């Protein structure tokens, strides 16, 4: 496999015009995955198309899919390749869960910043 899984996923998302693609290296935070990729689609139909294209292109490149979740409602679809987890969401869902912020925090960040801690506890927006 000459192209990395992360690159295959990003190219597949770009092919179907995903919005705001963010790739996070989470190796220091968890042993479950190496990278998390988050992207948005403008409609349920586009979210579903993005997830489908990621799955198809990943398989074509020789990577195995562990699972796909959320394609019944298509507000948030997770495509799990093991080392790379892909979250494709509607913009409102993405803003609500704010995965990029959550997975960008390092241990101790919430204790160092009272505003972060209050936000995580739901006291403020």
C-alpha positions as CSV (number, residue, x, y, z in Angstrom):
1,X,0.0,0.0,0.0
2,X,1.8,3.1,-1.2
3,X,-0.7,5.7,0.0
4,X,-1.4,6.0,3.8
5,X,-4.9,5.3,5.0
6,X,-5.1,8.9,6.3
7,X,-4.3,10.3,2.8
8,X,-6.8,7.9,1.2
9,X,-9.6,9.0,3.6
10,X,-8.8,12.7,3.1
11,X,-8.8,12.3,-0.7
12,X,-12.1,10.5,-0.6
13,X,-13.7,13.2,1.5
14,X,-12.4,15.9,-0.8
15,X,-13.8,14.0,-3.8
16,X,-17.3,14.4,-2.5
17,X,-16.7,18.1,-1.3
18,X,-16.5,17.6,2.4
19,X,-16.4,20.8,4.5
20,X,-13.8,21.6,7.1
21,X,-11.7,18.4,7.1
22,X,-9.6,18.1,10.2
23,X,-7.1,15.3,10.8
24,X,-5.9,14.8,14.4
25,X,-2.9,12.8,15.5
26,X,-4.2,11.1,18.7
27,X,-1.4,8.6,19.3
28,X,-0.3,10.4,22.5
29,X,-3.9,10.4,23.8
30,X,-5.0,6.8,23.2
31,X,-3.9,3.4,22.1
32,X,-7.1,2.7,20.3
33,X,-6.3,4.7,17.1
34,X,-3.6,6.7,15.5
35,X,-5.6,9.4,13.7
36,X,-9.1,10.8,13.9
37,X,-10.5,12.6,10.9
38,X,-13.5,14.9,11.3
39,X,-15.4,16.4,8.4
40,X,-18.8,18.0,7.7
41,X,-21.4,17.5,5.0
42,X,-24.1,20.0,4.2
43,X,-27.0,17.5,4.3
44,X,-27.9,14.0,5.5
45,X,-27.5,12.9,1.9
46,X,-24.0,14.3,1.6
47,X,-23.0,12.9,4.9
48,X,-24.1,9.5,3.8
49,X,-22.3,9.9,0.4
50,X,-19.1,11.0,2.1
51,X,-19.1,8.0,4.4
52,X,-19.8,5.7,1.5
53,X,-17.0,7.2,-0.6
54,X,-14.6,6.9,2.3
55,X,-15.5,3.2,2.7
56,X,-15.3,2.4,-1.0
57,X,-12.0,4.2,-1.5
58,X,-10.5,2.7,1.6
59,X,-11.4,-0.8,0.5
60,X,-10.0,-0.1,-3.0
61,X,-6.7,0.9,-1.5
62,X,-6.6,-2.4,0.4
63,X,-7.7,-1.3,3.9
64,X,-10.2,-3.2,6.0
65,X,-13.2,-1.5,7.6
66,X,-14.0,-2.6,11.1
67,X,-17.4,-1.0,11.2
68,X,-19.7,1.9,10.1
69,X,-22.2,3.5,12.6
70,X,-24.9,6.1,12.2
71,X,-25.8,5.6,8.6
72,X,-29.5,5.1,9.5
73,X,-30.0,8.8,10.4
74,X,-26.9,10.3,8.7
75,X,-26.4,13.1,11.1
76,X,-23.2,11.6,12.3
77,X,-21.6,8.7,10.6
78,X,-18.5,7.0,12.0
79,X,-16.3,4.9,9.7
80,X,-13.8,2.8,11.7
81,X,-10.7,1.5,10.0
82,X,-9.0,0.7,13.3
83,X,-5.9,3.0,13.1
84,X,-8.0,5.7,11.6
85,X,-11.5,6.7,12.8
86,X,-13.5,9.0,10.5
87,X,-16.4,11.2,11.9
88,X,-18.6,12.8,9.3
89,X,-21.3,15.1,10.6
90,X,-23.8,17.7,9.9
91,X,-22.4,21.1,11.0
92,X,-24.8,21.5,13.9
93,X,-24.0,18.1,15.2
94,X,-20.3,18.8,14.8
95,X,-20.5,22.1,16.7
96,X,-22.5,20.5,19.5
97,X,-20.0,17.6,20.2
98,X,-16.9,19.6,19.3
99,X,-14.7,16.5,18.9
100,X,-11.7,18.5,17.7
101,X,-11.5,20.4,20.9
102,X,-12.1,17.4,23.0
103,X,-9.4,15.3,21.3
104,X,-6.9,18.2,21.1
105,X,-6.8,18.6,24.9
106,X,-3.9,17.0,26.6
107,X,-4.1,15.5,30.1
108,X,-4.3,18.3,32.7
109,X,-5.6,20.9,30.3
110,X,-9.0,21.2,32.0
111,X,-7.4,21.7,35.4
112,X,-5.1,24.4,34.1
113,X,-7.9,26.5,32.6
114,X,-11.1,27.0,34.7
115,X,-13.0,28.1,31.6
116,X,-12.2,24.7,29.9
117,X,-13.4,22.9,32.9
118,X,-16.6,24.9,33.2
119,X,-17.2,24.3,29.4
120,X,-16.7,20.5,29.8
121,X,-19.0,20.4,32.7
122,X,-21.7,22.1,30.7
123,X,-21.8,25.3,32.8
124,X,-21.1,27.6,29.8
125,X,-21.2,27.5,26.0
